Amino acid sequence: MEMLPMSSFDDIPTVEVAYDNEHGYFGPGLYADKGLSYVTHAELPLEAPISMGALRHANVAKSHNQPLVSYVVGNSYAHPLLPADGIWVPTTHRGQLHGDRGDRWGPDFLIDHSYHANDRLWDEYFFSSLTPQISMLYSQRRIITEVFRDFQGGRELPNPRMTLWKNRAETDSQTFYKLFSGTGDANAIKSDAYLRSASNLLVKGGFNVNSVSPSAWASLLGANNGADVPVSRPGQAMSVERDVPYPVSRFSMPNAGTSSDSSGFASDQSLWSGFRSLDRYKVRELAEKIVEQVKLRGPFLSLGEFINRRVSTGDLGQRGAVQAAADDLDLGLNELFEATSIPIFESDLAAYGYRNPKAAEGLSGEGAPGFITQADLLAPISSLLAVRSDTYRLRAFGGEGINESGSNGRDGAYCEMIVQRLPEYVDPGANRAEDRSPDLSQDNRAFGRRFKIIRFRWLRPNQL
């Protein structure tokens, strides 16, 4: 078969071949007048994932169950083929089902892949980043037991937010042999190590997604301000863009440079292969919009609930909290795509018979690498997120209460302490940190995990 160039004025719905007979056009268009010859869609992993956000490129929607969508994990858009108040619908087709009882044929379904993946993954799994470092990415290659020994000695894991913890009676050797049968490679990992590793890990700087502080959200979202971003452009050596203001990237190594909010057309290569750069005002506005959504939808009882859309009709059923904030028209986070994208209105969709036509409204450029999505925003911070806090500030007052005049006086003593919930139980000798009810002792069932006082101080009334 020979590929021949064709006129960009040809109205046949095919992909135009570029003048070099080696490339076509995609992205903002299929022809030379609008299209691009290089468009990045997904990232192949070069190292083990260190957070749940790294799975947004995973092809987890590859089953026979339609619709087949990209960027499943971490995103929350409703799909037009499914009703807003549903997460699956049966079809008239039959498909091959795979399960514990073997392969069999049964009714086929349309399912909301993002909803199901987020619901099952974010609260039931985590990545410790404790993995062998034997790929070409590492200047010093180490087997997994060496990585853990160095971690015990104070060296950081690939996710530096993971810190080592052990209970009062546990030795380094006991911690090691809890996970490994001896020194070696992956064969030395015990079969239940994946269930027990969390009992010796703490997350430094965890963040409660139920926070309604715009300043706290802005600080979290802007934590990578001034970061260096490696860029691998087609046919060129890797380069590094230094001190990028508030970068937002779908890729660990994008294939084009940055597009700031002052950029021009959405056909710009950086919007289809590169990354975005925001300013502090836009980050602050985004934080305020997220807080609005938290107040509207919260409190969230699980990370899956925070990330997913509501299974209901109305606006809450179209997208999750962070995506709703990012899509807010007043914020204009992705208005760069309005110049060349095709707008899709509800009136354009009547002929398709969608169950949820509102989910199909928007811009044709949505989903491009430069179009900031919920998963793009959450990926760098995903290992820090939680729906409950494990560190608390407690304040107490001791005094006489009602004085002789009958008024409530303030004479007395005020104190404040910071307490932290730890993995071990109040009676660590009776149960391991990973034990669950009904295997717990009576005391551990009644009082749960141990709290440690991190800081204590006396307060004056004017410090309250």
C-alpha positions as CSV (number, residue, x, y, z in Angstrom):
1,M,0.0,0.0,0.0
2,E,1.3,3.5,-0.9
3,M,0.3,6.6,1.0
4,L,-0.2,9.6,-1.2
5,P,-0.6,13.3,-0.3
6,M,-4.0,14.7,-0.8
7,S,-5.3,18.3,-1.1
8,S,-6.3,19.9,2.2
9,F,-9.4,21.2,0.4
10,D,-10.6,17.6,-0.1
11,D,-13.8,17.1,1.8
12,I,-13.5,13.3,2.0
13,P,-13.4,12.4,5.7
14,T,-10.0,10.8,5.7
15,V,-6.7,11.8,7.3
16,E,-4.5,13.9,5.0
17,V,-0.9,12.6,4.5
18,A,1.8,15.1,5.1
19,Y,4.3,16.2,2.4
20,D,6.9,13.7,3.7
21,N,4.6,10.7,3.2
22,E,5.4,9.6,6.7
23,H,2.9,11.6,8.9
24,G,-0.7,12.5,8.9
25,Y,-2.6,15.1,10.9
26,F,-4.6,14.8,14.0
27,G,-5.6,16.8,17.1
28,P,-7.3,20.0,16.2
29,G,-7.9,18.8,12.6
30,L,-7.3,16.1,10.1
31,Y,-5.8,18.3,7.4
32,A,-2.8,20.5,7.1
33,D,-4.6,23.7,7.7
34,K,-5.5,22.8,11.3
35,G,-4.0,19.5,12.2
36,L,-0.7,18.5,13.8
37,S,1.6,15.7,12.9
38,Y,2.6,15.0,16.5
39,V,-0.1,14.5,19.1
40,T,0.6,12.8,22.4
41,H,-2.3,10.7,23.8
42,A,-0.9,8.4,26.6
43,E,2.2,7.7,28.5
44,L,4.0,4.4,28.7
45,P,5.3,3.9,32.2
46,L,9.1,4.0,32.6
47,E,9.0,3.2,36.4
48,A,6.6,1.7,38.9
49,P,3.7,4.0,39.9
50,I,4.2,5.9,43.1
51,S,0.6,7.2,43.5
52,M,-2.9,6.4,42.4
53,G,-2.8,9.3,40.0
54,A,-0.2,7.5,37.9
55,L,-2.9,5.1,36.8
56,R,-4.7,7.7,34.7
57,H,-2.9,6.5,31.6
58,A,-3.7,2.8,32.4
59,N,-5.9,1.1,29.8
60,V,-8.4,-0.2,32.4
61,A,-11.4,0.1,30.1
62,K,-10.3,-2.5,27.6
63,S,-13.0,-5.1,28.3
64,H,-15.8,-5.9,25.9
65,N,-18.1,-3.6,28.0
66,Q,-18.6,-0.3,26.1
67,P,-17.9,2.6,26.1
68,L,-14.2,2.4,25.7
69,V,-12.8,5.6,27.2
70,S,-9.4,7.0,28.0
71,Y,-7.9,8.5,31.2
72,V,-10.3,6.4,33.3
73,V,-8.7,6.6,36.8
74,G,-9.1,10.0,38.5
75,N,-11.5,11.5,36.1
76,S,-15.2,11.8,36.6
77,Y,-17.1,12.9,33.5
78,A,-20.5,11.3,32.9
79,H,-20.9,9.5,29.6
80,P,-23.7,10.4,27.2
81,L,-24.5,6.7,26.5
82,L,-25.4,6.2,30.2
83,P,-28.1,8.0,32.2
84,A,-26.8,10.5,34.8
85,D,-28.5,8.6,37.6
86,G,-27.0,5.2,36.6
87,I,-23.5,3.6,36.4
88,W,-24.5,0.7,34.1
89,V,-27.2,-0.3,31.7
90,P,-27.8,-3.6,30.0
91,T,-27.7,-3.9,26.3
92,T,-29.3,-6.4,23.8
93,H,-25.9,-7.8,23.0
94,R,-24.1,-10.8,24.7
95,G,-20.5,-10.8,25.6
96,Q,-17.9,-13.0,27.1
97,L,-17.6,-12.6,30.9
98,H,-14.3,-13.4,32.8
99,G,-14.4,-14.3,36.4
100,D,-13.5,-16.8,39.2
101,R,-15.9,-19.3,37.6
102,G,-14.1,-19.1,34.3
103,D,-15.1,-17.6,31.0
104,R,-18.8,-17.7,30.1
105,W,-21.3,-15.8,27.9
106,G,-23.9,-13.5,29.3
107,P,-25.6,-10.2,28.8
108,D,-23.4,-7.2,27.8
109,F,-23.5,-3.9,29.7
110,L,-22.6,-0.3,29.1
111,I,-20.7,0.8,32.2
112,D,-19.3,3.9,33.7
113,H,-15.7,2.8,33.8
114,S,-14.4,5.9,35.6
115,Y,-17.0,5.6,38.4
116,H,-16.3,1.9,39.0
117,A,-12.5,2.3,38.9
118,N,-12.4,5.3,41.2
119,D,-14.9,3.6,43.6
120,R,-12.7,0.4,43.9
121,L,-9.2,1.8,43.7
122,W,-8.9,5.1,45.7
123,D,-10.0,3.7,49.1
124,E,-8.8,0.1,48.8
125,Y,-5.3,0.5,47.4
126,F,-2.2,2.6,47.7
127,F,1.3,2.7,46.3
128,S,4.1,2.7,48.8
129,S,6.7,3.4,46.1
130,L,8.8,0.7,47.7
131,T,9.9,-1.1,44.5
132,P,13.1,-2.4,42.9
133,Q,15.1,0.4,41.2
134,I,16.7,-1.6,38.4
135,S,15.6,0.3,35.3
136,M,17.8,2.7,33.2
137,L,16.2,5.6,35.0
138,Y,18.2,5.1,38.1
139,S,21.9,6.0,38.3
140,Q,22.3,3.6,41.1
141,R,20.5,0.3,40.6
142,R,19.2,-1.4,43.7
143,I,17.2,-4.6,44.4
144,I,14.1,-4.1,46.6
145,T,15.7,-5.3,49.8
146,E,18.5,-2.8,49.3
147,V,15.9,0.0,48.7
148,F,14.2,-0.9,52.0
149,R,17.5,-1.1,54.0
150,D,18.4,2.3,52.7
151,F,14.9,3.5,53.6
152,Q,15.5,2.3,57.2
153,G,18.8,4.2,57.1
154,G,17.1,7.5,56.3
155,R,17.1,7.5,52.5
156,E,13.9,8.7,50.8
157,L,11.7,6.5,48.6
158,P,10.6,7.7,45.2
159,N,7.6,9.2,46.9
160,P,9.4,11.3,49.5
161,R,6.1,11.8,51.4
162,M,6.3,8.2,52.7
163,T,8.1,8.1,56.0
164,L,9.1,5.0,58.0
165,W,7.4,4.3,61.3
166,K,7.7,1.4,63.8
167,N,6.1,0.8,67.1
168,R,7.9,1.2,70.5
169,A,8.8,-2.5,70.7
170,E,9.7,-3.2,67.1
171,T,13.3,-3.5,65.9
172,D,14.6,-2.8,62.4
173,S,15.2,-6.5,61.9
174,Q,11.6,-7.3,62.8
175,T,10.3,-4.6,60.4
176,F,12.5,-6.0,57.6
177,Y,11.5,-9.6,58.1
178,K,7.8,-8.6,58.3
179,L,8.1,-8.0,54.5
180,F,11.0,-10.0,53.3
181,S,12.2,-13.6,53.7
182,G,15.8,-12.5,53.3
183,T,18.1,-10.4,51.1
184,G,17.3,-10.7,47.5
185,D,15.2,-9.5,44.6
186,A,11.5,-9.7,44.1
187,N,11.6,-13.4,45.1
188,A,12.4,-12.4,48.6
189,I,9.1,-10.5,49.0
190,K,6.7,-12.3,51.3
191,S,3.3,-13.2,49.9
192,D,1.5,-11.0,52.4
193,A,3.9,-8.0,52.3
194,Y,1.5,-5.9,50.3
195,L,-1.0,-6.3,53.1
196,R,1.5,-5.3,55.8
197,S,3.7,-2.6,54.4
198,A,1.3,0.2,55.4
199,S,1.7,-0.7,59.1
200,N,5.2,0.8,59.0
201,L,4.5,3.9,56.8
202,L,3.2,7.4,57.6
203,V,2.3,10.1,55.0
204,K,4.0,13.4,55.6
205,G,1.7,16.3,54.9
206,G,-1.6,14.5,54.4
207,F,-4.5,16.7,53.3
208,N,-8.2,16.3,54.2
209,V,-10.3,16.9,51.0
210,N,-13.1,18.1,53.2
211,S,-11.2,21.3,53.9
212,V,-13.1,24.5,53.2
213,S,-10.0,26.7,53.3
214,P,-9.2,28.3,49.9
215,S,-5.7,29.1,51.2
216,A,-5.1,25.5,52.1
217,W,-6.3,24.2,48.7
218,A,-4.2,26.9,46.9
219,S,-1.1,25.9,48.9
220,L,-1.6,22.3,48.0
221,L,-2.4,22.9,44.3
222,G,0.5,25.3,44.0
223,A,3.1,23.2,45.8
224,N,5.1,22.5,42.6
225,N,5.4,26.2,41.7
226,G,8.9,26.8,40.1
227,A,9.4,23.2,39.2
228,D,11.7,22.0,36.4
229,V,9.9,20.1,33.7
230,P,11.8,17.7,31.4
231,V,10.6,17.9,27.8
232,S,11.2,15.3,25.0
233,R,10.4,16.9,21.6
234,P,10.1,14.6,18.6
235,G,13.5,14.2,16.9
236,Q,15.3,16.3,19.6
237,A,17.4,15.6,22.6
238,M,15.7,15.9,26.0
239,S,15.7,19.5,27.4
240,V,14.5,21.0,30.7
241,E,12.3,24.0,31.1
242,R,13.5,25.6,34.3
243,D,11.4,27.3,37.1
244,V,8.0,26.8,35.5
245,P,5.3,28.7,37.3
246,Y,2.6,26.3,38.6
247,P,3.0,23.6,35.9
248,V,0.1,21.2,35.2
249,S,1.2,18.3,33.1
250,R,-0.5,15.0,32.0
251,F,2.9,13.5,31.4
252,S,6.1,13.0,33.4
253,M,8.0,14.0,30.3
254,P,5.8,16.0,27.8
255,N,6.6,16.1,24.1
256,A,6.3,19.9,23.8
257,G,6.7,23.0,25.9
258,T,4.3,25.0,28.0
259,S,1.2,26.9,27.2
260,S,0.5,29.7,29.6
261,D,-2.9,31.4,29.8
262,S,-1.6,34.1,27.4
263,S,-1.1,31.6,24.6
264,G,-2.9,31.9,21.3
265,F,-4.6,29.2,19.3
266,A,-5.5,25.7,20.6
267,S,-3.7,24.3,17.5
268,D,-0.5,25.2,19.2
269,Q,1.7,22.1,19.5
270,S,2.1,22.6,23.3
271,L,-1.7,22.2,23.8
272,W,-1.7,18.8,22.1
273,S,1.6,17.4,23.3
274,G,2.9,19.7,26.0
275,F,1.7,21.1,29.4
276,R,0.2,24.1,30.9
277,S,1.5,26.8,33.2
278,L,-0.8,28.8,35.5
279,D,-0.3,31.9,37.6
280,R,-1.0,32.3,41.3
281,Y,-4.2,34.2,40.7
282,K,-5.6,31.4,38.6
283,V,-4.5,28.8,41.2
284,R,-6.2,30.8,44.0
285,E,-9.4,31.1,41.9
286,L,-9.4,27.4,41.3
287,A,-9.0,26.7,45.0
288,E,-12.0,28.9,45.7
289,K,-14.1,27.1,43.1
290,I,-13.1,23.7,44.7
291,V,-14.1,24.9,48.1
292,E,-17.5,25.9,46.6
293,Q,-17.9,22.3,45.4
294,V,-16.8,20.8,48.7
295,K,-19.4,22.9,50.5
296,L,-22.0,21.9,48.0
297,R,-21.3,18.1,47.9
298,G,-19.5,17.3,51.2
299,P,-18.7,16.1,53.6
300,F,-17.1,13.2,51.7
301,L,-16.9,9.9,53.5
302,S,-14.5,8.3,51.0
303,L,-12.0,9.4,48.3
304,G,-14.1,7.6,45.8
305,E,-17.0,9.8,46.7
306,F,-14.9,12.9,46.5
307,I,-13.5,12.0,43.0
308,N,-16.6,10.6,41.4
309,R,-19.7,12.4,40.3
310,R,-23.0,11.9,42.1
311,V,-25.2,9.2,40.6
312,S,-28.1,11.5,40.1
313,T,-29.7,13.9,37.6
314,G,-28.7,17.5,37.6
315,D,-25.3,19.2,37.6
316,L,-23.8,17.0,40.4
317,G,-24.3,14.0,38.2
318,Q,-22.3,15.3,35.3
319,R,-18.8,15.5,36.9
320,G,-16.9,15.3,40.2
321,A,-16.1,18.2,42.5
322,V,-12.7,19.1,41.2
323,Q,-13.7,18.7,37.5
324,A,-16.8,20.9,38.2
325,A,-14.4,23.6,39.7
326,A,-12.0,23.4,36.7
327,D,-14.9,23.6,34.2
328,D,-16.5,26.7,35.9
329,L,-17.0,29.3,33.2
330,D,-16.1,32.1,35.5
331,L,-12.7,30.5,36.0
332,G,-12.0,30.0,32.3
333,L,-9.3,27.5,33.0
334,N,-9.5,25.9,29.5
335,E,-10.8,28.8,27.5
336,L,-7.7,28.5,25.3
337,F,-9.5,25.7,23.4
338,E,-12.5,27.9,22.4
339,A,-10.6,29.5,19.5
340,T,-10.3,26.4,17.3
341,S,-12.4,23.7,19.0
342,I,-15.9,23.0,17.7
343,P,-18.5,23.8,20.3
344,I,-21.1,21.1,20.8
345,F,-24.6,22.2,22.0
346,E,-27.6,20.2,23.1
347,S,-29.4,21.1,19.9
348,D,-26.6,19.3,17.9
349,L,-27.3,16.0,19.7
350,A,-31.0,15.3,19.2
351,A,-30.4,12.8,16.4
352,Y,-28.1,10.6,18.5
353,G,-30.6,9.4,21.1
354,Y,-28.2,9.8,24.0
355,R,-29.4,8.9,27.5
356,N,-27.5,11.8,28.9
357,P,-27.0,14.4,26.1
358,K,-25.8,17.0,28.5
359,A,-22.6,14.9,29.0
360,A,-21.8,15.3,25.3
361,E,-21.9,19.1,25.4
362,G,-18.7,21.1,25.4
363,L,-15.7,21.5,23.1
364,S,-14.3,19.1,20.6
365,G,-10.8,19.7,22.1
366,E,-11.7,18.4,25.6
367,G,-9.3,15.7,26.7
368,A,-6.3,17.1,24.8
369,P,-3.1,17.1,26.9
370,G,-3.4,20.9,27.4
371,F,-7.0,20.7,28.5
372,I,-6.7,20.6,32.3
373,T,-8.8,17.7,33.8
374,Q,-9.5,16.6,37.3
375,A,-7.0,13.8,37.0
376,D,-4.3,16.2,35.9
377,L,-4.8,18.3,39.0
378,L,-5.0,15.4,41.4
379,A,-2.2,13.3,40.1
380,P,0.7,15.2,41.8
381,I,-1.1,15.3,45.1
382,S,-3.0,12.0,45.0
383,S,-0.8,10.3,47.6
384,L,-1.6,13.0,50.2
385,L,-5.4,13.0,50.0
386,A,-7.6,11.6,52.7
387,V,-11.2,12.1,53.9
388,R,-10.3,12.1,57.6
389,S,-7.5,13.6,59.5
390,D,-5.0,11.7,61.6
391,T,-3.5,14.7,63.3
392,Y,-5.6,17.0,65.5
393,R,-5.3,20.2,67.4
394,L,-7.1,19.9,70.8
395,R,-7.7,22.8,73.2
396,A,-9.0,22.5,76.8
397,F,-9.9,24.9,79.6
398,G,-9.8,24.3,83.4
399,G,-11.4,26.7,85.8
400,E,-14.1,27.4,88.3
401,G,-16.8,27.9,85.7
402,I,-19.6,30.1,87.1
403,N,-18.2,32.7,89.5
404,E,-20.0,34.2,92.6
405,S,-21.6,37.0,90.5
406,G,-23.3,34.4,88.4
407,S,-21.3,35.2,85.2
408,N,-19.1,32.7,83.3
409,G,-15.6,34.0,84.1
410,R,-12.5,33.2,82.0
411,D,-10.2,32.8,85.0
412,G,-8.5,29.4,84.7
413,A,-6.0,27.7,82.5
414,Y,-6.0,27.0,78.8
415,C,-3.9,24.4,77.0
416,E,-3.4,23.2,73.5
417,M,-1.9,19.9,72.2
418,I,-1.3,18.3,68.8
419,V,-2.1,14.6,68.8
420,Q,-1.5,12.1,66.1
421,R,-3.2,8.8,65.5
422,L,-0.7,6.0,64.8
423,P,-1.0,2.6,63.1
424,E,-0.5,0.6,66.3
425,Y,-3.3,-0.2,68.7
426,V,-3.4,1.0,72.3
427,D,-2.3,-2.5,73.3
428,P,0.3,-3.4,70.6
429,G,1.2,-6.6,72.4
430,A,-2.3,-8.1,71.8
431,N,-2.7,-7.3,68.1
432,R,-0.6,-6.3,65.1
433,A,-1.3,-3.0,63.4
434,E,-2.8,-4.8,60.3
435,D,-5.2,-6.9,62.4
436,R,-8.9,-6.2,62.1
437,S,-12.0,-6.9,64.1
438,P,-13.2,-9.5,65.2
439,D,-9.5,-10.5,65.9
440,L,-8.9,-7.5,68.2
441,S,-8.6,-7.7,72.0
442,Q,-11.3,-6.2,74.2
443,D,-9.2,-3.1,74.8
444,N,-8.2,-2.6,71.2
445,R,-11.8,-3.1,70.1
446,A,-12.9,-0.4,72.5
447,F,-10.2,2.2,72.1
448,G,-8.7,1.5,68.6
449,R,-5.4,3.1,67.5
450,R,-3.0,4.8,69.8
451,F,-2.7,8.6,69.9
452,K,0.6,10.3,70.5
453,I,1.0,13.8,71.9
454,I,3.2,15.6,69.4
455,R,3.2,19.0,71.1
456,F,1.8,20.6,74.2
457,R,1.6,24.3,75.3
458,W,-0.2,26.5,77.7
459,L,-2.2,29.4,76.2
460,R,-3.2,32.8,77.3
461,P,-6.8,34.0,76.7
462,N,-5.6,36.4,74.0
463,Q,-4.1,33.5,72.1
464,L,-7.4,31.8,71.6
